[in-house]
Amino acid sequence: MNLIIPSVSCGNIPQLTVDLLIHSLDFSLVSRLDDSYLHPFASPVDHVEGQQVESGHVATAIELYRSEKLDTDVIQIRSPPIADFKQAFSAQLEELTKKYTNVIVLGSSDAGLREQVGAPKIEYYTSDLATRFQTLSLDGPKVKEVPAVLPGSGYFRSLVKGPALGLVFFAYEGDNFGDAHQLADAVIRLLGGSEMKWTQPVSWQGAYGHDAPLGVEQGVYC
């Protein structure tokens, strides 16, 4: 079975990518994981517009979803780790990875601090170039050794160990919805699927502000 983990990093692109996977494919909630090392978080259950949502349920800081069809689990992390507990949280995630055949870690990094000009937006990394990733479609992309520094990538480097494969999207912070769509395309190709039309959940609405109001009735008053 495969496991996909996002690192809380530049532009929240990994978390946005996981949103697309969960709400576009047949993933369902399996469990709510221990969130002791994360900033407290609770919200209404995210969903696709028009979807029926059971009342009385909340979304928590870290949850595990599963797709039997894709033989894949995915973790959604909605809150960053508390500063003094980043290492402990990474160790918690690392322990979770041990029962999976393939581990895919999603990260993002600040493109403004990147030295290579004209390099691909998405890079594939591993800590062990001799590793063979079973069942993953890796014919196209070149896998590199994970670099010593990846600005803005959070705890990404600490998770790309042993059999883990890391995907990093180099981007500028701003409206990163399109970046998440591209990273989701890369993930589905790894899982042996083809590019598809992704469904965005309602939590994305107004994430970067709403359209400017028009007319007197929708005017802004100071």
Residue pairs with C-beta under 8 A, 6 or more apart in sequence:
1 71
1 72
1 73
1 99
1 100
1 101
1 102
2 70
2 71
2 72
2 73
2 100
2 101
2 102
2 103
2 104
2 135
2 136
2 191
3 72
3 73
3 74
3 75
3 96
3 97
3 100
3 102
3 103
3 104
4 18
4 21
4 72
4 73
4 74
4 75
4 104
4 105
4 106
4 187
5 74
5 75
5 77
5 93
5 97
5 103
5 104
5 105
5 106
5 159
6 14
6 15
6 17
6 18
6 75
6 76
6 77
6 105
6 106
6 107
7 14
7 105
7 106
7 107
7 108
7 153
7 154
7 155
7 156
7 159
8 14
8 15
8 77
8 79
8 80
8 81
8 154
8 155
9 107
9 108
9 109
9 152
9 153
9 154
9 156
10 108
10 109
10 110
10 151
10 152
10 153
10 171
10 173
11 108
11 171
11 172
11 173
11 174
11 176
11 179
12 108
12 176
13 106
13 108
13 169
13 171
13 176
13 179
13 180
13 183
14 106
14 107
14 108
14 169
14 183
15 76
15 77
15 78
16 176
16 177
16 179
16 180
16 204
17 106
17 180
17 183
17 184
17 187
18 74
18 75
18 76
18 106
19 46
19 76
19 180
19 200
19 201
19 203
19 204
20 180
20 181
20 184
20 198
20 199
20 200
21 27
21 74
21 184
21 187
21 188
22 65
22 74
22 76
22 201
23 46
23 47
23 48
23 199
23 200
23 201
24 184
24 196
24 197
24 198
24 199
25 67
25 69
25 70
26 67
26 68
26 69
26 70
27 65
27 66
27 67
27 74
28 65
28 66
28 67
29 63
29 64
29 65
30 64
30 65
30 66
30 73
31 63
31 64
32 60
32 62
32 63
32 64
33 62
33 63
33 64
33 75
33 96
34 62
34 92
35 41
35 60
35 61
35 62
35 79
36 85
37 81
37 82
37 85
37 86
37 88
37 89
37 92
38 61
38 62
38 77
38 79
38 80
38 81
38 82
38 89
39 61
39 79
39 80
39 81
39 82
40 61
40 79
41 60
41 61
41 78
41 79
42 58
42 59
42 60
42 61
43 58
43 59
43 78
43 203
44 53
44 58
44 59
45 53
45 54
45 57
45 58
45 59
46 59
46 201
46 202
46 203
47 53
47 201
47 202
48 199
48 200
48 201
48 202
49 202
59 78
60 78
61 77
61 78
61 79
62 75
62 76
62 77
62 78
62 79
63 75
63 76
63 78
64 73
64 74
64 75
65 73
65 74
65 75
65 76
66 72
66 73
66 74
67 73
67 74
70 191
70 193
71 135
72 191
73 100
75 93
75 96
80 154
81 89
81 90
81 155
86 155
87 158
89 155
90 155
90 158
90 159
93 155
93 159
94 158
94 159
94 161
97 103
97 159
97 164
101 134
101 135
101 163
102 133
102 134
102 135
102 136
102 163
102 165
103 159
103 163
103 164
103 165
104 136
104 164
104 165
104 166
104 167
104 187
104 190
105 156
105 159
105 160
105 164
105 165
105 166
105 167
106 166
106 167
106 169
106 183
106 187
107 150
107 153
107 154
107 156
107 166
107 167
107 168
107 169
108 152
108 153
108 168
108 169
108 170
108 171
108 176
108 179
108 183
109 150
109 151
109 152
109 153
109 168
109 169
109 170
109 171
110 151
110 152
110 170
110 171
110 172
110 173
111 121
111 170
111 171
111 172
112 172
113 151
113 152
114 170
119 170
121 169
121 170
121 171
121 179
121 182
122 141
122 167
122 168
122 169
122 170
122 182
122 183
122 186
123 144
123 167
123 168
123 170
124 138
124 141
124 142
124 143
124 144
124 165
124 166
124 167
125 143
125 144
125 145
125 146
125 147
125 160
125 165
125 166
125 167
125 168
126 143
126 144
126 145
126 146
126 160
126 164
126 165
126 166
127 145
127 146
127 160
127 161
127 162
127 164
128 162
128 163
129 143
129 144
129 145
131 162
131 163
131 165
133 163
133 165
135 192
136 165
136 190
136 191
136 192
137 189
137 190
137 191
137 192
138 165
138 190
140 189
141 186
143 165
146 157
146 160
146 166
150 156
150 157
150 168
153 168
156 166
156 168
159 166
160 166
165 190
167 183
167 186
167 187
167 190
169 179
169 182
169 183
171 179
174 208
175 208
177 200
177 204
177 207
181 198
184 198
185 195
188 194
188 195
188 196
189 195
213 219
213 220
